[in-house]
Amino acid sequence: MTDQPVRVAVVGTGAWWGRQHAVAFSSRRDAVLCAVAGRTPQRTRQRAGEFGVAGYTDIEEMLDRERPDLVSVCLPNEGHFEPTLRIIRAGFPLLVEKPLVFELAQADALLAEAAERDLFFAINFNHRYARPMRLAAEAIREQRLGRLTFASWRFGGEPGTSSHPHANLIETQCHGLDLLEHLCGPVESVMAQMSDATSRGYSTLTVALQFACGAVGSLLGSYDSSYSYPGTHLMEINGLGGRVLIEDTVRRYTFTPAGDETSRVWQAGYFNDVGRDFHATFDRYLDDLLPAFADGRPPPVPATAGRRALRLAHAIIESHVNGVRVTTPLD
């Protein structure tokens, strides 16, 4: 492992996650932000000036001049494919924001091109790094829940800017699909119901899940809700030995043994600003990703995880269209 910080260029100058990427890489000891690239000159100049780095509106020019060690791609959700492909073909390792893309053929093309060049290719499923999620993974790994019986995920808020009719499913509920499999194992089949009653595409949906372990599950996602509501996100995992409840991703973790009315609860204490900060889950992810990259190891969350979430999403769409249960083998 080298002692030199990883030089990172961020592609994307958006006010939300684009800026979060720039903040994260510019504030670490094991990384340095070397450049930003954006689509609009004014916003690119502003972001470059804010962090004291070079700014570019041409990705190839940025790559040629800066030669970053790693490229972090944080662009509008429907605009991922073409810039990501250009970075891969230029031969640069990369971290991309979710969703990987919206179409499976595009996902397969990106993965094939990256594999051909043996590139480090990671995706940001940062929900895995929330403290409650890590506690849940630990409880399941140590078999404190016993045999899993069912799991549920509910997550609802306002729509973003994507025009795709299945934007909520592909760009937001991908976190749920990833975490349900991350914690409970592969999903064998899905069956879906969707609503387009608000004329925002299929903005509310519910999915029945069958896990390979024998457990069943459900996913409820919506863009017809609000992130201001208490209990915006809720995840429950039940086993014969106990239950895990996760509230609002970072807010609270509760484990209750079966037959016991006493629960064990984690929630961030008074001084623990990081524990309750959702944005800090990205920093915790980088705590794993950057050492893996520096050591030449595979990404902790490879881009193939993005392809798997997309594969499940397309099976859910197929189920809704045809009114049937659709199998989802690992492929």
C-alpha positions, -999 to +999 in steps of 0.1 A: +000+000+000+014+034-010+016+063+015+007+088-012-029+101-012-051+089-041-056+117-067-093+119-075-112+138-101-149+143-097-171+144-128-203+162-119-207+196-103-243+193-090-253+210-058-263+178-041-241+146-044-216+162-068-206+186-041-207+159-015-181+139-035-159+170-038-161+177+000-154+141+009-123+137-013-109+171-005-111+166+033-094+132+036-057+124+044-057+094+020-071+113-010-067+146-027-092+163-050-072+172-082-099+184-106-136+187-113-155+183-146-189+197-153-214+202-181-218+240-177-189+265-176-203+287-149-211+260-124-178+242-132-158+274-125-177+279-092-170+244-080-134+245-091-129+279-073-146+266-042-121+238-038-091+254-054-087+229-082-087+229-120-122+228-137-130+213-171-161+210-193-144+183-214-138+150-198-110+138-222-091+171-216-094+167-179-082+131-180-053+139-204-040+169-184-046+157-148-041+119-151-061+112-119-056+079-101-094+075-097-124+092-113-156+097-093-187+100-115-216+119-100-239+130-128-277+132-133-291+097-131-301+094-167-268+107-179-245+080-166-238+058-196-219+078-221-195+097-198-188+065-179-180+046-211-156+074-222-138+072-188-135+034-190-123+035-226-096+060-216-084+034-191-091+051-158-103+034-126-136+047-114-163+050-087-198+058-100-230+070-083-261+048-084-279+038-104-253+023-127-275+030-158-312+024-167-308-003-193-293-038-189-275-037-223-258-005-212-247-020-179-233-051-196-214-029-221-198-009-193-189-040-173-174-058-203-153-028-213-140-024-177-133-061-174-114-060-207-091-034-192-090-049-157-102-016-142-112-010-106-150-002-111-170+006-079-205+019-073-217+040-044-243+020-025-236+040+006-266+028+026-246-003+033-223+019+055-250+033+078-243+022+113-277+005+117-271-014+084-237-026+096-252-037+130-279-056+111-253-074+090-233-083+121-265-097+138-273-118+108-237-130+104-236-140+140-269-158+136-286-138+164-318-137+142-317-175+136-333-187+104-347-157+084-384-157+078-393-124+063-379-089+055-396-056+044-383-023+030-403+009+028-389+041+014-409+071+001-402+107-008-405+133-036-395+128-073-362+139-086-355+152-121-354+119-141-381+115-168-379+077-169-413+061-161-396+037-136-373+063-121-384+056-085-377+019-089-344+021-107-327+051-092-340+051-056-353+016-047-321+002-060-308+008-025-336-014-011-329-041-037-292-040-029-296-041+009-323-068+009-299-091-010-269-079+009-285-088+042-309-117+034-292-133+004-303-137-033-338-130-044-352-159-064-384-143-078-405-111-077-441-101-083-451-065-086-480-040-085-475-004-096-494+028-097-492+057-122-522+075-107-503+108-101-490+110-137-454+108-126-447+075-142-449+044-121-441+065-090-455+041-063-449+004-063-450-027-042-431-059-047-434-094-032-400-111-029-390-148-025-355-153-012-333-183-019-330-189+018-368-196+020-377-162+035-402-140+019-402-102+017-418-070+005-406-037-010-427-006-010-413+025-028-428+058-037-422+093-052-457+103-041-447+108-005-423+132+013-389+130+028-401+154+055-424+127+070-412+109+102-404+073+093-396+080+057-376+048+056-382+016+075-365-018+072-375-049+092-358-083+092-374-112+111-359-145+120-369-174+143-345-160+169-352-123+168-360-092+148-341-062+135-357-029+129-339+000+111-355+035+111-346+062+086-314+045+076-291+062+101-315+071+129-321+040+150-313+003+151-333-021+173-327-058+179-353-077+199-347-114+207-378-137+201-398-141+233-380-112+251-396-079+258-362-062+263-347-047+231-311-036+224-311-001+207-285+019+189-290+056+181-264+083+178-255+100+210-254+137+218-219+143+204-220+117+176-228+140+147-213+116+122-234+087+133-267+105+126-255+122+094-267+104+063-240+121+041-213+107+063-222+072+051-203+081+019-172+089+040-175+055+058-177+038+024-145+056+013-128+043+045-131+008+028-129+018-009-097+039-009-075+013+010-088-014-014-079+007-044-045+016-030-038-021-022-049-033-057-078-052-042-113-054-057-139-027-048-159-033-016-190-027-036-183-035-073-203-021-102-217-056-107-239-048-076-254-020-096-260-044-125-277-068-101-300-042-087-309-032-122-315-068-131-340-071-102-357-038-112-362-050-148-377-083-135-401-062-114-411-042-144-417-074-164-438-088-136-460-057-135-464-056-173-473-093-176-490-098-143-468-129-134-441-139-110-407-135-126-376-155-116-344-136-109-314-160-111-279-148-105-263-140-138 
